[in-house]
Amino acid sequence: MSEIVTFRPDERPDVEVLVDEVWFTGELRQWKQLSDGSWTGQVTWRSSACVNRIDTFPASSIREAG
């Protein structure tokens, strides 16, 4: 059984996501455990100064900001 942890907008942790070997800042919106036991995170992140994206990443590509 999968588990989902969703964060309210005012409680979203600051994170960094790894995209093409570069870490970008973002906010973690949700953790989801897959049927194989692995986790993914849905993150709002900034690919440039004016572009926000929402994507899902494996847990290994997400780290706490700082």
DAMONOR-V166593 format. One record per pair of residues at least 12 apart in sequence whose C-alpha atoms are under 8 Angstrom apart, sorted by the first residue. I is the first residue (numbers start at 1). GAP is how many residues later the second one is. Records with the same first field share a line. If there is no record, write none. Layout:
I: GAP ; GAP
This chain:
1: 33 ; 34
2: 30 ; 31 ; 32 ; 33 ; 35
3: 29 ; 30 ; 31
4: 26 ; 27 ; 28 ; 29
5: 25 ; 26 ; 27
6: 23 ; 24 ; 25
7: 21 ; 22 ; 23
8: 21
9: 20
12: 15 ; 16 ; 17
13: 14 ; 15 ; 16 ; 51
14: 12 ; 13 ; 14 ; 50 ; 51
15: 12 ; 13 ; 47 ; 48 ; 49 ; 50 ; 51
16: 46 ; 47 ; 48 ; 49
17: 26 ; 28 ; 40 ; 44 ; 45 ; 46
18: 43 ; 44
19: 42
24: 21 ; 22 ; 23
25: 20 ; 21 ; 40
26: 17 ; 18 ; 19 ; 20
27: 16 ; 17 ; 18
28: 13 ; 14 ; 15 ; 16
29: 12 ; 13 ; 14 ; 15
30: 12 ; 13
38: 21
39: 19 ; 20
40: 16 ; 17 ; 18 ; 19
41: 15 ; 16 ; 17 ; 18 ; 21
42: 12 ; 13 ; 14 ; 15
43: 12 ; 13 ; 14
